[in-house]
Amino acid sequence: MAITFFKRKEKKLIEAIDKDPQNTENYLRLGKLYFLNGEYEAAAEIYRHGLKISPRDVSLLFNYAVDREADNKLDSAKELYLEILSIDPNNKQTQERLDKITSF
């Protein structure tokens, strides 16, 4: 049942991206779907594609950073969090996550 839901949702989002490749919201949704399924590399690839369209999209950057953090790619996560803070210096959520991974 869960696999069927995942595959249907994945197919729908891929079709949405094919139909409107400039809509970064679909990349964000598909990346989250992969992330929640534990497919961190697939999520990272999708986030990177979305960032090619909108390199300063804080939502894409943040979700990409969280994905990298979950996959224990902490250097990459740190770079992404710093990039977000260069765009939005008052982003409290990002600062908290950055502090968490750099405090050990």
DSSP file (Angstrom, degrees, kcal/mol; ACC not computed):
  #  RESIDUE AA STRUCTURE BP1 BP2  ACC     N-H-->O    O-->H-N    N-H-->O    O-->H-N    TCO  KAPPA ALPHA  PHI   PSI    X-CA   Y-CA   Z-CA
    1    1 A M     >        0   0    0      0, 0.0     4,-2.3     0, 0.0     5,-0.2   0.000 360.0 360.0 360.0 -50.0    0.0    0.0    0.0
    2    2 A A  H  >  +     0   0    0      1,-0.2     4,-2.6     2,-0.2     5,-0.2   0.882 360.0  51.5 -64.6 -37.7    2.7    2.5    1.0
    3    3 A I  H  > S+     0   0    0      2,-0.2     4,-2.8     1,-0.2    -1,-0.2   0.914 108.8  50.8 -65.6 -41.7    4.8    1.6   -2.0
    4    4 A T  H  > S+     0   0    0      2,-0.2     4,-2.4     1,-0.2    -2,-0.2   0.922 111.1  48.3 -61.5 -44.7    1.9    2.1   -4.3
    5    5 A F  H  X S+     0   0    0     -4,-2.3     4,-2.7     2,-0.2     5,-0.2   0.937 112.4  49.5 -60.2 -46.9    1.2    5.6   -2.8
    6    6 A F  H  X S+     0   0    0     -4,-2.6     4,-3.0     1,-0.2    -2,-0.2   0.937 112.2  46.9 -58.0 -49.2    4.9    6.5   -3.1
    7    7 A K  H  X S+     0   0    0     -4,-2.8     4,-2.6     2,-0.2    -1,-0.2   0.887 113.0  49.0 -63.8 -40.0    5.0    5.4   -6.8
    8    8 A R  H  X S+     0   0    0     -4,-2.4     4,-2.4    -5,-0.2    -1,-0.2   0.932 114.4  45.1 -63.8 -45.3    1.8    7.3   -7.6
    9    9 A K  H  X S+     0   0    0     -4,-2.7     4,-2.4    -5,-0.2    -2,-0.2   0.917 113.4  50.4 -65.2 -43.5    3.0   10.4   -5.9
   10   10 A E  H  X S+     0   0    0     -4,-3.0     4,-2.5    -5,-0.2     5,-0.2   0.935 111.5  48.2 -59.2 -47.9    6.5   10.1   -7.5
   11   11 A K  H  X S+     0   0    0     -4,-2.6     4,-2.4     1,-0.2    -2,-0.2   0.915 111.1  50.7 -60.2 -44.5    5.0    9.7  -11.0
   12   12 A K  H  X S+     0   0    0     -4,-2.4     4,-2.0     1,-0.2    -1,-0.2   0.900 112.4  46.2 -61.9 -42.2    2.7   12.7  -10.5
   13   13 A L  H  X S+     0   0    0     -4,-2.4     4,-2.3     2,-0.2    -1,-0.2   0.885 111.0  51.3 -70.6 -38.1    5.5   14.9   -9.4
   14   14 A I  H  X S+     0   0    0     -4,-2.5     4,-2.5     2,-0.2    -2,-0.2   0.915 110.8  49.5 -63.4 -41.9    7.8   13.8  -12.2
   15   15 A E  H  X S+     0   0    0     -4,-2.4     4,-2.3    -5,-0.2    -2,-0.2   0.898 109.6  51.8 -62.5 -40.1    5.0   14.6  -14.7
   16   16 A A  H  X S+     0   0    0     -4,-2.0     4,-2.3     2,-0.2    -2,-0.2   0.891 110.4  48.4 -64.4 -39.2    4.5   18.0  -13.1
   17   17 A I  H  < S+     0   0    0     -4,-2.3    -2,-0.2     2,-0.2    -1,-0.2   0.917 111.6  49.6 -66.3 -43.1    8.2   18.7  -13.5
   18   18 A D  H  < S+     0   0    0     -4,-2.5    -2,-0.2     1,-0.2    -1,-0.2   0.888 114.0  46.4 -61.3 -38.7    8.2   17.6  -17.1
   19   19 A K  H  < S+     0   0    0     -4,-2.3    -2,-0.2     1,-0.3    -1,-0.2   0.871 133.2  14.3 -72.3 -38.2    5.1   19.8  -17.8
   20   20 A D    ><  +     0   0    0     -4,-2.3     3,-1.9    -5,-0.2    -1,-0.3  -0.638  66.1 173.2-140.5  77.8    6.5   22.9  -16.0
   21   21 A P  T 3  S+     0   0    0      0, 0.0    -3,-0.1     0, 0.0    -4,-0.1   0.606  77.3  62.5 -67.4  -9.9   10.3   22.5  -15.4
   22   22 A Q  T 3  S+     0   0    0      1,-0.1     2,-1.1    -5,-0.1     3,-0.1   0.572  77.4  96.8 -89.0  -8.7   10.6   26.1  -14.1
   23   23 A N    X>  -     0   0    0     -3,-1.9     3,-1.1    -7,-0.2     4,-0.6  -0.691  53.8-173.0 -84.2  99.2    8.3   25.5  -11.2
   24   24 A T  H 3> S+     0   0    0     -2,-1.1     4,-2.3     1,-0.3    -1,-0.2   0.693  73.8  76.5 -70.1 -18.0   10.7   24.8   -8.3
   25   25 A E  H 3> S+     0   0    0      1,-0.2     4,-2.4     2,-0.2    -1,-0.3   0.866  92.8  53.5 -59.4 -35.3    7.9   23.8   -5.9
   26   26 A N  H <> S+     0   0    0     -3,-1.1     4,-2.4     2,-0.2    -1,-0.2   0.863 107.0  50.3 -69.4 -35.0    7.6   20.5   -7.7
   27   27 A Y  H  X S+     0   0    0     -4,-0.6     4,-2.8     2,-0.2    -2,-0.2   0.911 110.7  50.7 -65.2 -41.6   11.3   19.8   -7.2
   28   28 A L  H  X S+     0   0    0     -4,-2.3     4,-2.3     2,-0.2    -2,-0.2   0.931 112.2  46.1 -61.1 -47.0   10.9   20.7   -3.5
   29   29 A R  H  X S+     0   0    0     -4,-2.4     4,-2.1     2,-0.2    -2,-0.2   0.907 114.4  46.7 -64.4 -43.0    8.0   18.3   -3.2
   30   30 A L  H  X S+     0   0    0     -4,-2.4     4,-2.4     2,-0.2     5,-0.2   0.912 111.6  51.8 -68.1 -40.7    9.7   15.4   -5.1
   31   31 A G  H  X S+     0   0    0     -4,-2.8     4,-2.7     1,-0.2    -2,-0.2   0.916 110.2  49.0 -59.3 -43.0   12.9   15.9   -3.0
   32   32 A K  H  X S+     0   0    0     -4,-2.3     4,-3.1     2,-0.2     5,-0.2   0.891 108.2  54.5 -63.7 -39.3   10.9   15.8    0.2
   33   33 A L  H  X S+     0   0    0     -4,-2.1     4,-1.0     2,-0.2    -2,-0.2   0.944 112.2  42.7 -59.5 -48.1    9.2   12.6   -1.0
   34   34 A Y  H  <>S+     0   0    0     -4,-2.4     5,-2.8     2,-0.2     3,-0.4   0.921 113.9  52.3 -63.8 -43.3   12.5   10.9   -1.6
   35   35 A F  H ><5S+     0   0    0     -4,-2.7     3,-2.1     1,-0.2    -2,-0.2   0.940 108.4  49.4 -58.1 -49.4   13.9   12.3    1.7
   36   36 A L  H 3<5S+     0   0    0     -4,-3.1    -1,-0.2     1,-0.3    -2,-0.2   0.721 109.1  54.1 -65.4 -19.7   11.0   10.9    3.7
   37   37 A N  T 3<5S-     0   0    0     -4,-1.0    -1,-0.3    -3,-0.4    -2,-0.2   0.363 120.6-110.6 -91.9   3.4   11.5    7.6    2.0
   38   38 A G  T < 5S+     0   0    0     -3,-2.1     2,-1.3     1,-0.2    -3,-0.2   0.612  78.1 133.2  79.0  11.8   15.2    7.6    3.1
   39   39 A E     >< +     0   0    0     -5,-2.8     4,-2.3     1,-0.2     5,-0.2  -0.604  22.9 164.5 -94.9  73.9   16.4    8.0   -0.5
   40   40 A Y  H  > S+     0   0    0     -2,-1.3     4,-2.6     1,-0.2    -1,-0.2   0.855  70.1  48.8 -65.8 -39.3   18.9   10.8    0.4
   41   41 A E  H  > S+     0   0    0      2,-0.2     4,-2.3    -3,-0.2    -1,-0.2   0.905 111.8  49.6 -69.1 -39.4   20.9   10.7   -2.8
   42   42 A A  H  > S+     0   0    0      2,-0.2     4,-1.9     1,-0.2    -2,-0.2   0.914 112.4  48.6 -63.2 -41.8   17.8   10.8   -5.0
   43   43 A A  H  X S+     0   0    0     -4,-2.3     4,-2.7     1,-0.2    -2,-0.2   0.929 109.9  52.0 -62.6 -45.0   16.5   13.8   -3.0
   44   44 A A  H  X S+     0   0    0     -4,-2.6     4,-2.5     1,-0.2    -2,-0.2   0.901 107.9  51.7 -59.2 -42.1   19.9   15.6   -3.3
   45   45 A E  H  X S+     0   0    0     -4,-2.3     4,-2.0     2,-0.2    -1,-0.2   0.916 110.9  47.5 -61.6 -43.4   19.8   15.1   -7.1
   46   46 A I  H  X S+     0   0    0     -4,-1.9     4,-2.3     2,-0.2    -2,-0.2   0.921 111.1  50.6 -65.3 -44.4   16.3   16.6   -7.3
   47   47 A Y  H  X S+     0   0    0     -4,-2.7     4,-2.4     1,-0.2    -1,-0.2   0.908 108.8  52.6 -60.2 -41.2   17.3   19.6   -5.1
   48   48 A R  H  X S+     0   0    0     -4,-2.5     4,-1.2     2,-0.2    -1,-0.2   0.905 108.4  50.7 -61.6 -40.9   20.3   20.2   -7.2
   49   49 A H  H  X S+     0   0    0     -4,-2.0     4,-0.9     1,-0.2     3,-0.5   0.930 111.1  48.1 -62.2 -44.8   18.1   20.3  -10.4
   50   50 A G  H >X S+     0   0    0     -4,-2.3     4,-2.1     1,-0.2     3,-0.7   0.880 108.3  55.1 -62.6 -37.4   15.8   22.8   -8.7
   51   51 A L  H 3< S+     0   0    0     -4,-2.4    -1,-0.2     1,-0.2    -2,-0.2   0.735  97.2  63.6 -71.3 -21.7   18.7   25.0   -7.6
   52   52 A K  H 3< S+     0   0    0     -4,-1.2    -1,-0.2    -3,-0.5    -2,-0.2   0.845 110.4  40.1 -65.6 -31.5   19.9   25.2  -11.2
   53   53 A I  H << S+     0   0    0     -4,-0.9    -2,-0.2    -3,-0.7    -1,-0.2   0.865 136.1  16.5 -81.7 -40.7   16.6   27.0  -12.0
   54   54 A S    ><  +     0   0    0     -4,-2.1     3,-1.9     1,-0.1    -1,-0.2  -0.690  67.5 178.4-137.8  80.7   16.5   29.0   -8.8
   55   55 A P  T 3  S+     0   0    0      0, 0.0    -1,-0.1     0, 0.0    -4,-0.1   0.687  82.2  48.2 -62.4 -20.7   20.0   29.1   -7.1
   56   56 A R  T 3  S+     0   0    0     31,-0.0     2,-0.9     4,-0.0     3,-0.1   0.150  73.1 132.4-107.4  20.0   18.9   31.4   -4.3
   57   57 A D    <>  -     0   0    0     -3,-1.9     4,-2.6     1,-0.2     5,-0.2  -0.616  41.6-162.5 -74.5 106.0   15.7   29.5   -3.3
   58   58 A V  H  > S+     0   0    0     -2,-0.9     4,-2.9     1,-0.2     5,-0.2   0.843  86.0  54.9 -63.6 -35.6   16.0   29.3    0.4
   59   59 A S  H  > S+     0   0    0      2,-0.2     4,-2.4     1,-0.2    -1,-0.2   0.931 111.4  43.9 -64.4 -44.9   13.5   26.5    0.7
   60   60 A L  H  > S+     0   0    0      2,-0.2     4,-2.4     1,-0.2    -2,-0.2   0.937 115.5  48.6 -63.9 -45.7   15.4   24.3   -1.8
   61   61 A L  H  X S+     0   0    0     -4,-2.6     4,-2.5     2,-0.2    -2,-0.2   0.918 112.5  48.4 -60.1 -44.2   18.7   25.1   -0.1
   62   62 A F  H  X S+     0   0    0     -4,-2.9     4,-2.7     2,-0.2     5,-0.2   0.940 113.3  45.6 -64.5 -47.3   17.4   24.4    3.4
   63   63 A N  H  X S+     0   0    0     -4,-2.4     4,-2.2     1,-0.2    -1,-0.2   0.873 112.8  51.6 -65.1 -35.3   15.8   21.0    2.4
   64   64 A Y  H  X S+     0   0    0     -4,-2.4     4,-2.4    -5,-0.2    -1,-0.2   0.918 110.6  48.9 -64.3 -43.1   19.0   20.1    0.5
   65   65 A A  H  X S+     0   0    0     -4,-2.5     4,-2.6     2,-0.2    -2,-0.2   0.914 110.8  49.1 -63.4 -43.8   21.0   21.0    3.6
   66   66 A V  H  X S+     0   0    0     -4,-2.7     4,-2.6     2,-0.2    -1,-0.2   0.897 110.9  51.7 -62.8 -39.8   18.8   18.9    5.9
   67   67 A D  H  X S+     0   0    0     -4,-2.2     4,-1.7     2,-0.2    -2,-0.2   0.924 110.4  47.4 -60.9 -46.0   19.1   16.0    3.4
   68   68 A R  H  <>S+     0   0    0     -4,-2.4     5,-3.2     1,-0.2    -2,-0.2   0.903 112.0  50.9 -63.7 -40.4   22.8   16.2    3.4
   69   69 A E  H ><5S+     0   0    0     -4,-2.6     3,-1.8     1,-0.2    -2,-0.2   0.930 109.1  50.1 -61.8 -46.0   22.8   16.4    7.2
   70   70 A A  H 3<5S+     0   0    0     -4,-2.6    -1,-0.2     1,-0.3    -2,-0.2   0.818 109.1  52.3 -62.9 -30.9   20.6   13.3    7.4
   71   71 A D  T 3<5S-     0   0    0     -4,-1.7    -1,-0.3    -5,-0.2    -2,-0.2   0.259 119.6-113.3 -88.9  11.6   23.0   11.5    5.1
   72   72 A N  T < 5S+     0   0    0     -3,-1.8     2,-0.9     1,-0.2    -3,-0.2   0.781  75.8 135.8  61.2  30.6   25.8   12.4    7.4
   73   73 A K     >< +     0   0    0     -5,-3.2     4,-2.3     1,-0.2    -1,-0.2  -0.619  22.4 162.8-101.0  68.8   27.4   14.7    4.7
   74   74 A L  H  >  +     0   0    0     -2,-0.9     4,-2.8     1,-0.2    -1,-0.2   0.813  65.2  55.2 -68.0 -34.2   28.0   17.4    7.4
   75   75 A D  H  > S+     0   0    0      2,-0.2     4,-2.2     1,-0.2    -1,-0.2   0.926 111.8  45.4 -63.2 -42.7   30.6   19.4    5.4
   76   76 A S  H  > S+     0   0    0      2,-0.2     4,-2.2     1,-0.2    -2,-0.2   0.916 112.9  50.4 -64.7 -43.9   28.1   19.8    2.6
   77   77 A A  H  X S+     0   0    0     -4,-2.3     4,-2.7     1,-0.2     5,-0.2   0.921 109.5  51.6 -59.8 -44.5   25.3   20.6    5.0
   78   78 A K  H  X S+     0   0    0     -4,-2.8     4,-2.5     1,-0.2    -1,-0.2   0.922 109.0  49.9 -59.9 -46.0   27.4   23.2    6.7
   79   79 A E  H  X S+     0   0    0     -4,-2.2     4,-2.1     1,-0.2    -1,-0.2   0.903 112.3  48.1 -59.8 -42.0   28.2   24.9    3.3
   80   80 A L  H  X S+     0   0    0     -4,-2.2     4,-2.4     2,-0.2    -2,-0.2   0.908 110.7  50.1 -67.3 -42.1   24.5   25.0    2.4
   81   81 A Y  H  X S+     0   0    0     -4,-2.7     4,-2.3     1,-0.2    -2,-0.2   0.912 111.2  49.6 -62.3 -40.7   23.5   26.4    5.7
   82   82 A L  H  X S+     0   0    0     -4,-2.5     4,-1.5     2,-0.2    -1,-0.2   0.883 108.7  53.0 -65.0 -37.0   26.2   29.1    5.3
   83   83 A E  H  X S+     0   0    0     -4,-2.1     4,-1.1     2,-0.2    -2,-0.2   0.916 108.5  50.0 -63.1 -42.8   24.9   29.8    1.8
   84   84 A I  H >X S+     0   0    0     -4,-2.4     4,-3.4     1,-0.2     3,-0.8   0.931 109.3  51.3 -60.2 -45.0   21.4   30.3    3.2
   85   85 A L  H 3< S+     0   0    0     -4,-2.3    -1,-0.2     1,-0.3    -2,-0.2   0.781 104.0  57.7 -66.4 -25.8   22.6   32.6    5.9
   86   86 A S  H 3< S+     0   0    0     -4,-1.5    -1,-0.3     2,-0.2    -2,-0.2   0.797 115.9  36.7 -71.4 -26.9   24.4   34.7    3.2
   87   87 A I  H << S+     0   0    0     -4,-1.1    -2,-0.2    -3,-0.8    -1,-0.2   0.854 136.6  19.5 -86.8 -43.0   21.0   35.2    1.5
   88   88 A D    ><  -     0   0    0     -4,-3.4     3,-1.9    -5,-0.2    -1,-0.2  -0.746  66.8-179.5-132.7  82.3   19.0   35.4    4.7
   89   89 A P  T 3  S+     0   0    0      0, 0.0    -1,-0.1     0, 0.0    -4,-0.1   0.694  81.5  55.6 -60.8 -19.9   21.2   36.3    7.7
   90   90 A N  T 3   +     0   0    0      4,-0.0     2,-1.3     5,-0.0     3,-0.1   0.189  69.0 130.0 -98.8  17.6   18.3   36.3   10.1
   91   91 A N    <>  -     0   0    0     -3,-1.9     4,-2.2     1,-0.2     5,-0.2  -0.584  34.9-175.7 -76.8  96.5   17.1   32.8    9.3
   92   92 A K  H  > S+     0   0    0     -2,-1.3     4,-2.6     1,-0.2     5,-0.2   0.882  77.7  54.5 -63.6 -42.8   16.9   31.4   12.8
   93   93 A Q  H  > S+     0   0    0      1,-0.2     4,-2.0     2,-0.2    -1,-0.2   0.906 110.9  46.4 -60.1 -42.4   16.0   27.8   11.8
   94   94 A T  H  > S+     0   0    0      2,-0.2     4,-2.7     1,-0.2    -1,-0.2   0.922 111.3  51.3 -66.4 -43.7   19.1   27.6    9.6
   95   95 A Q  H  X S+     0   0    0     -4,-2.2     4,-2.7     1,-0.2    -2,-0.2   0.897 109.2  51.5 -61.0 -40.0   21.3   29.1   12.3
   96   96 A E  H  X S+     0   0    0     -4,-2.6     4,-2.0     2,-0.2    -1,-0.2   0.912 111.5  46.0 -63.4 -43.1   20.1   26.6   14.8
   97   97 A R  H  X S+     0   0    0     -4,-2.0     4,-2.0     2,-0.2    -2,-0.2   0.902 112.8  50.3 -68.0 -39.5   20.8   23.7   12.5
   98   98 A L  H  X S+     0   0    0     -4,-2.7     4,-1.5     1,-0.2    -2,-0.2   0.934 110.4  49.6 -62.5 -45.5   24.2   25.0   11.7
   99   99 A D  H  X S+     0   0    0     -4,-2.7     4,-0.7     1,-0.2    -1,-0.2   0.894 108.7  54.9 -59.3 -40.0   25.0   25.5   15.4
  100  100 A K  H  < S+     0   0    0     -4,-2.0     3,-0.5     1,-0.2    -1,-0.2   0.904 112.1  40.7 -62.1 -43.3   23.9   21.9   16.0
  101  101 A I  H  < S+     0   0    0     -4,-2.0     3,-0.2     1,-0.2    -1,-0.2   0.664 118.4  46.3 -84.5 -13.7   26.2   20.3   13.5
  102  102 A T  H  < S+     0   0    0     -4,-1.5    -1,-0.2    -5,-0.2    -2,-0.2   0.402  94.7  77.4-104.8   2.8   29.2   22.5   14.3
  103  103 A S     <        0   0    0     -4,-0.7    -1,-0.1    -3,-0.5    -2,-0.1   0.450 360.0 360.0 -93.4   0.6   29.0   22.2   18.1
  104  104 A F              0   0    0     -3,-0.2    -1,-0.2    -4,-0.1    -2,-0.1   0.479 360.0 360.0 -96.1 360.0   30.5   18.7   18.5
